[in-house]
């Protein structure tokens, strides 16, 4: 059986890959570059930067693994 860390890492990488594939407007500029953080929200800046979303996705991936373990036991 795979360890909890490996499954979490795989889910995390899948989520990050999905974000890069979709390129949501709130994180990416029109030319595909990552927007920089700034309180003043214009076309090139965002209040929700990519470096803030990464740990949130990591926690979400870990919670998904925990829920799957509870369901399967």
N, C-alpha and C positions, 0 to 999 in steps of 0.2 A: 504494500500500500504506500502511496506517496505521502510524504510528510506535509503537514499543514503549511509550512513555509514555502514549499515548492508550489503547491496549489495556489497559495495566495500570490506568489510572484507571477505565475502564469496568468491569473485573472487580472492582476494589476497591469501587466504588459498588454493584455488584450484590450483593456479599457483605454490605456494611453494610445495604443495603435488606432483604436476606433476614433478617438478625439482628433488625432492627426489626419485620419482619412476624411472625417466629416468637416473639419475645420470650422467650428462654430464661430459666428460673427463676434461673440462677446470675448473670445480669446485671440482670434486671428484677424489681421487686417485684410483688405481686399486683395492685396498682392501675395498673400500666403505667409507673411511674416508674423511672428508672435507680437502682439501689442505690448507696449511697455506700461508699467503701472503708473497711474496718476489719478489724483482725486478729480481733476477737471476732465470730464469725459468727452473726448472728441473722436475723430476717425482713427487716430493713431494711438490712443491711450484707453485704458480700461480700469475699472475699479476692482475687477476680479482677475488678477494676474495668474499666469500659468503656474508660477512657483507656489501660489497659495492653493491651487486646485490639486496639485500632485499629492500632498499629504492627505487631503480629503479622499482622493481616490484610493490611496493605500489603505486607509482605515476602512473604507467601504469594501474593498476586496477582502480584507481580513474578516469583516463581519459577515460577508457572504459565505466564506468558508466555515465560519462557526455555525451559521444557521444550517448549512448543508450537513454538517456533522451531527447537529441535534436532530435533524429530520431523519437521518439514516441510522440513528442509534435508538 
